[in-house]
Amino acid sequence: MADKVLVVDDEKLIVKGLKFSLLQDYKTVDVAYDGEEALNLAKENNYDIILLDIMLPKMDGLEVCQQIREFSDVPIIMLTAKGNDMDKILGLEYGADDYITKPFNILEVKARMKAILRRNKSKSQEEKKSNLITAGDMKIDIDGRNLFIENKEIYLTAKEFDLLEILASNPTKVYSRDSLLKKVWGSDYPGDARTVDVHVRRLREKIEKNPSDPQYVHTKWGVGYYFNV
């Protein structure tokens, strides 16, 4: 189980309650009360998971999440007082792994944290065959989880890489959004298939010269997505 958590929220009572409860399960719980402090802590420490409020002083949580994704794929759960779908999708677009709407039950927070950490741990322990997928100008190092296009390394988040690996390992096979959601996020993930659409869009922005006319990841309208060069 993980032992280092970062909690970010400008409401000190919420932070105090979260830290007190999480210290029962995790060795270290660091806290930050604004976006800049959170970003600096994320750069200086190797956290196992981050709880990140959206509404923060100095730098909002979405911007913090986006900047963290430039150097780390640490799991991030967004905390938001806004419950509408747009806020949830925005959080996913910026690289969040999950979201929890305030007011929340601390037991739900712990359960969601453990679910994400359990999936990450099981993936890291899976034995993978040495494999290099080559497709056109793209090379995917499955073991090293690295992607190169025209010999230039392209940084992907963990979920983006998982999506690409599944699709590229089975070229021309069409995967439904629900199927990809279960394979990448797990059957117990509370989100819906729009999560897949958001991550496919972000993946295309990184790997396609023209995301609206993709070369690698294609859409089968009404069905799902497939890989083909």
C-alpha positions in Angstrom: 0.0 0.0 0.0 1.1 3.6 -0.6 2.7 5.5 2.1 2.9 9.1 0.9 -0.1 11.3 0.2 -0.5 15.0 -0.6 -3.8 16.8 0.4 -4.5 20.2 -1.2 -7.4 22.4 -0.1 -7.7 26.0 1.1 -10.3 25.0 3.7 -8.1 24.2 6.7 -10.8 22.3 8.6 -11.2 19.9 5.6 -7.5 19.5 5.4 -7.2 18.8 9.1 -10.0 16.2 9.0 -8.5 14.4 5.9 -5.0 14.4 7.3 -6.2 13.0 10.7 -8.1 10.2 9.0 -5.5 9.3 6.3 -2.7 9.1 8.8 -4.5 6.0 10.1 -3.7 4.3 6.8 -0.7 6.1 5.3 2.7 6.8 6.7 3.1 10.4 5.5 0.3 13.0 4.7 1.6 16.3 3.5 -0.7 19.3 3.1 -0.9 22.5 1.0 -3.4 25.3 1.1 -2.8 26.9 -2.4 -1.9 25.9 -5.9 1.7 27.2 -5.9 2.6 25.4 -2.7 1.0 22.2 -4.0 2.9 22.3 -7.3 6.2 22.9 -5.5 5.6 19.9 -3.1 4.7 17.7 -6.1 8.0 18.6 -7.8 10.0 18.0 -4.6 8.4 14.7 -3.5 7.4 11.3 -5.0 3.8 11.0 -3.8 1.8 7.9 -4.3 -1.5 9.8 -4.7 -2.7 13.4 -4.5 -6.1 14.8 -3.4 -6.5 18.1 -5.2 -9.2 20.7 -4.7 -10.3 22.6 -7.8 -10.9 26.0 -6.2 -7.6 27.2 -4.8 -5.8 30.6 -4.3 -2.8 31.6 -6.5 -3.3 28.8 -9.0 -6.5 26.7 -9.4 -6.5 22.9 -9.1 -7.0 22.3 -12.8 -3.8 24.3 -13.7 -1.9 22.5 -10.9 -3.1 19.1 -12.3 -2.1 20.1 -15.8 1.4 21.2 -14.7 1.9 18.1 -12.6 1.1 16.0 -15.7 4.1 17.5 -17.5 6.5 15.7 -15.2 4.5 13.0 -13.3 1.8 10.4 -13.7 1.0 10.2 -10.0 -2.7 9.4 -9.5 -4.7 12.6 -8.8 -8.2 12.7 -7.4 -9.9 16.1 -7.8 -12.1 17.5 -5.0 -14.8 19.9 -6.1 -17.8 21.6 -4.6 -19.3 21.9 -8.1 -21.2 18.8 -9.1 -22.0 19.5 -12.7 -20.7 17.3 -15.5 -18.5 20.0 -17.1 -16.4 20.4 -14.0 -15.9 16.6 -13.9 -15.0 16.4 -17.6 -12.6 19.4 -17.2 -10.8 17.6 -14.4 -10.3 14.5 -16.6 -9.2 16.6 -19.5 -6.5 18.2 -17.4 -5.2 14.7 -16.4 -7.1 13.8 -13.3 -7.7 10.1 -12.6 -10.9 10.5 -10.6 -13.1 13.2 -8.9 -15.1 13.4 -5.7 -17.8 16.0 -5.1 -18.1 17.9 -1.8 -19.5 17.3 0.7 -17.9 13.8 0.8 -17.8 10.9 3.2 -14.2 10.2 4.3 -14.8 6.5 3.9 -15.7 7.0 0.2 -12.5 9.0 -0.2 -10.5 6.2 1.3 -12.2 3.6 -0.8 -11.6 5.5 -4.1 -8.0 6.1 -3.1 -7.5 2.4 -2.4 -9.2 1.4 -5.6 -6.9 3.5 -7.7 -3.7 2.5 -5.8 -4.8 -1.2 -6.1 -5.2 -1.0 -9.9 -1.8 0.7 -10.2 -0.1 -1.8 -8.0 -1.6 -4.8 -9.9 -0.5 -3.3 -13.2 3.0 -2.8 -12.0 3.2 -6.4 -10.8 1.9 -7.9 -14.0 4.6 -9.8 -15.9 4.8 -8.4 -19.4 6.6 -10.0 -22.3 9.3 -7.9 -23.8 7.6 -6.2 -26.6 8.2 -3.3 -29.1 5.4 -2.3 -31.3 6.3 -0.6 -34.5 3.7 1.1 -36.7 4.7 3.6 -39.3 6.8 6.2 -37.6 5.6 5.1 -34.2 7.5 2.9 -31.8 6.0 1.8 -28.5 8.2 0.2 -25.9 5.8 -1.8 -23.8 8.2 -2.7 -21.0 9.7 0.8 -20.7 6.3 2.4 -21.3 7.9 4.8 -23.7 6.5 6.2 -27.0 8.6 7.5 -29.9 7.3 9.1 -33.1 9.8 9.9 -35.8 12.5 9.1 -33.1 11.1 11.8 -30.8 9.9 10.8 -27.4 6.3 11.7 -26.7 5.2 11.9 -23.0 1.9 10.2 -22.2 0.1 9.9 -18.9 -0.4 6.4 -17.5 -4.0 6.2 -18.7 -3.1 7.5 -22.2 -0.4 4.9 -22.5 -2.7 2.2 -21.4 -5.2 3.1 -24.0 -2.6 3.3 -26.8 -1.1 0.0 -25.7 -4.4 -1.9 -25.8 -5.4 -0.4 -29.2 -1.9 -0.8 -30.8 -1.5 -4.4 -29.6 -4.5 -5.4 -31.5 -4.5 -3.2 -34.7 -7.8 -2.9 -36.6 -9.8 -4.4 -33.7 -12.6 -2.1 -32.7 -13.0 -1.6 -29.0 -16.2 -0.2 -27.5 -15.9 2.7 -25.1 -17.3 0.6 -22.3 -14.8 -2.1 -23.0 -11.9 0.4 -22.9 -13.3 1.9 -19.7 -13.2 -1.5 -18.0 -9.8 -2.5 -19.3 -8.0 0.8 -18.4 -10.0 2.1 -15.4 -11.3 -1.2 -14.0 -14.8 -2.5 -13.6 -15.3 -0.7 -10.3 -14.6 2.8 -11.7 -17.6 5.0 -11.1 -17.2 7.2 -14.2 -18.8 6.7 -17.6 -17.7 6.2 -21.2 -17.2 9.9 -21.7 -14.0 9.4 -19.7 -12.7 7.4 -22.7 -13.6 10.1 -25.2 -11.8 12.7 -23.2 -8.6 10.6 -22.9 -8.7 9.6 -26.6 -8.9 13.3 -27.5 -5.9 14.1 -25.3 -4.0 11.2 -26.8 -4.7 12.3 -30.3 -3.5 15.8 -29.5 -0.1 14.3 -28.5 0.4 11.7 -31.2 -1.4 12.9 -34.3 -0.2 15.6 -36.7 -3.8 16.5 -37.3 -6.0 15.2 -34.5 -9.2 15.9 -36.6 -7.8 13.5 -39.3 -6.0 10.9 -37.2 -3.3 8.6 -38.6 -3.1 6.2 -35.7 -6.2 6.1 -33.5 -9.4 6.0 -35.5 -13.1 6.2 -34.6 -15.6 3.6 -35.7 -18.7 5.8 -35.5 -21.4 4.3 -33.2 -19.1 1.6 -32.0 -15.8 2.8 -30.5 -12.1 3.2 -31.4 -9.4 1.2 -33.2 -5.7 1.5 -34.1 -4.5 1.4 -37.7 -1.7 3.0 -39.8 
